[in-house]
Amino acid sequence: MVAKLQVEGVVMERDSLSRIEIGTRFVTDYELKVFAKVLGVSVLWLIDDEDK
């Protein structure tokens, strides 16, 4: 995933991605847009918390 993010212009280390996954690092707006693109989902899907 980190390599795909870097191809899209978001420079991120694996450690940063791990911290996002466990909730100790926030995600910037531009990172969120690229995450959605790389994952093939909408930004709204990523931020929806109805099922969580």
PEVENFEN-V611995 format. One record per run of one state. SS is the DSSP state (H for helix, E for strand, L for the rest). FROM is the first residue (numbers start at 1). TO is the last residue. If there is no record, write none. Layout:
SS,FROM,TO  SS,FROM,TO
This chain:
L,1,1  H,2,7  L,8,13  H,14,22  L,23,28  H,29,39  L,40,42  H,43,47  L,48,52
